Amino acid sequence: MGIFDLFQNKPAKTIEMDEVHYSKLNKETFLSEYFIPRKPLLIKEGAKDWPIVDLWTKEYVNEKFGYYKCTIVKDSRPAMARESTTLKKFFKNHKGQSTLTLESNPMKVSFILKGLKLPNLFFSRKDINRFFFYYSVKNAGTLPHYHKDAFNILREGKKKWVMFDANEEIAPKGYNLLAEGYKRYPKGTHAKDWFLIDLPKISRKLPVYECQQEGTDIVYVPWLFSHAVLNMSDEVLGLVVETNR
């Protein structure tokens, strides 16, 4: 990733992700047009009347759930973070860094579920495989990775998303590019470099969807879709739910 790479790169050639306002979306349409065919979607104001938007300021989380364990994230591979602390100590001692608080037992009483409206148009409590709270800062983000179907609920801030199909059977080219990305961007690397150097190249090899998520928006990430995120605002705070599919 030398200086000459920067001059050789052209702007990314992406596809604008479908955007639907929550008030114009119903369960049948979501299932038939997005969930079943595995198509990404930006749901505008999808969480506008959810508890996370009404209550969850950084101060509220710190005061009410400061005892909760979280990881300290210093790069764009948050799932690999192993250093942990409490949310209270994180907000006090780790300014300019990110945190991820993962819960793998959806039936366990957790402060995370208090931010969700259950059931909702997309999932109920029984559909949840795992879920987590995140807090991050400008120019931080997440490098390409994939998992089961997920809903990213942004309470506040602004994030840039890109996605491409990486299902090994359906989209082997995307799968191989994702695997190569893990080697080029291991623990300790950052999403902003991938967006600058690799995204323009990848977007000319296969379809890449892009959107900009703002506060109260929900992004639907289909099963086995590689996705990367770059934070565009000083702070971002929200929840992610992964389903059982």
N, C-alpha and C positions, 0 to 999 in steps of 0.2 A: 504494500500500500504506500508507494512512494509518491513524491510530488508530481511526477509525470502522469500518474494515473488520474489526477484531478483535472488536468488539462485535456485528457483524452475523453473524459466522460461527457456525454450529452445529457440533457434533462431526461428524467424518467418519462416513459410513455405508458401512462396508466389509464385504467378504465374507471370512470366515476361510479362509485357504488350506489346502488338503489337507495333512495331516501324516501321514507314514508312517515308522515306524522302519525303519532299513536292514535289519535282520534279517528283516523281513516283506515285503521288496520283491525281486522278481526282474526279469530283463531283459525278459521278455515282457510283464509287467504294466506296467513303466515305459514301454515303447514304445507299447503299445496304449492306455493310459489317460492318458498325459501327453505323451510326446514327439510322437507323430503328431497328436493333436488340439490340441496347443499349449496345455497346461494347466499353470500354475505348481504347484510342489510343494516342500514343506519336508521334507527327508530327515533325520530325527533320527539323530544319531551316525553319519552316513554316512562320516565320515573318522576314526572312533575309532581304527582300527588303521593309519592312514597315517603315513608318516614325518614329515609336517608336524606332527602332534600330538605325536609322541614327541620330536622334536628341536628344533623351531623356536621357541625363545624369542627375544625381541628380542636378548638377549646372544649367542645362537648365531649369528643372522644377522649381527650386527655383527662378530663375531670371524672367522667362516668366509668371509663374502662381502662384507666391508666395502668392498672395492675396486670393487664393482659400481656402475654408473651408475644414478641414479634422478632423478626430478623432484621439485621442491619444490612442494607443492600448498597454496595459501593460500585457496581458495574451494571451492565444490562443483561445479566444472566441471573435474575432474582431467585429462581428456583434452586440455584446452587449456593445461595448464601447460607452460611452456617453459624455466624456470630449472632447471638440473640441478646435481648434485653427486654424491658417492659416498655409499653407505649409511653408511659410518663417519662422514663429516662431517655427514651429515644428523642422525643420532642424537645427535651431540655439539653441533651448533650450531643446531638448528631444533626445539627442544622446543615442544610445543603445536601443531605443524603436521603435515601429512600427506605421504605419499609414494606414488608409483605407479611401478612398474618394469615397463615393457611389453616383451615379446619377441614379435616377429612371425614368427620362423622356428622352427617346432616341431622341426625336425631338428637345430638347432644345440644343442650341449651347453651347458646353462644351469643355474645353481644352482636356478632355479625348479622345473624338472622333478624335482629331487631330493626335493621335498616330496610328490610324488604317488605313489600306488600304481598302477602301470601293468602290464598293463591292469586296468581295474576294471569294475564293473557298467554304467557309463554311457559311457565313452569309452576308446579306446586312443591310443597316441602318434600314429598315422596320422590320427586323427579331429580332431586339434587344429589350429585355424586360428591362434590366438594365445593368449597366456597372460600373466599378470602377478602380481607380488607387491604387496601393499598393506599399509600401516601408517597408522592414523589415530587420532584422539582423540575424546573425548566431544563431542557436539553438532555435530561435523563430519558430512559425509555426501556424498551424490551426488544431484544434481538429475535430474529425469526425462530419460531417454535410451533408445535401443534399439540392438540389434545382432543378431548371429546367436545361436543357442542358446548358453547359457552355464551354467556350474556355479560357484557361489561357495562356496568351502571356507573356513570360519572356524576358525582355529586357537584363538583365544582372544578373549573379549569378548562383546558383545551388540549386536545391530543390529535396527532396525525396518525392515521392507520394505513397500512398496506397489507394485502392478503393475496395468496395464490394457492391453488389446489396442490397439495402434496401427498395425496393418497397414492400409495405405491402402485396399486393396480390400475387406477383410473388415470393418474397423472404422473407417470414415472419420471418425466423430465423435472417436474416440480419437486418430487421426492428426492431426486439426486442433487438438485440445487440446494435444497434444505440441508441435506447431509454434508455437502461441501461447506456450507455456511457454518456448521458446528465446528468444523476443523479450522476454518479461517478466523472464526470469532469465538474462542473458548472463554472460560471464566476470566474476568479481568478486562474484557473488551466492552465497547460501547455502541449503542444503536446509532448514534449520530454519524459515526464513521461508515456504518453499513448503508445508511440512507444516502450518504454523499457518494460513496464509491461503488457499491455493489448493486443498489436498486436500479440505477439507469441501465446497467447491463442486463440484469434479470428481466426487466420490463420489456426488453426487446426479444426475449427468448420464449416468453409465454404470457398469457393474460394475467395482469396484476390489477387488483381492485384497490381503490384509494378513497378515503373519506376523512373529514375533519369532524371530530366529536366535541361537543360543547356540553356544559353543565345541564343535567337532567336527561341527556340523550343516552340511549342504550345501543350498543353495537352487538349484533349477532354474529358470532364466529362459528362457521360450520365445522363439523367433525372432520379432523385431519386437514384443515386448511392452515397452511403456514401463515403466521401473522407477526408483524413487527409494529412497534409503536414509538413515536417520538413526542415528548411533551412540549407544547408550544406556549404554555403559561408558567408563571412563577411557581405555582403549586397545583397539583392535581390530587383529588381524593375521591375514592369510590369503592365499589364492591364488584366482585366477579363471582358468577355462579356457573359451575360446570354441571351438565346433566348426565344422566345414566346411559345415554345411547352409546 
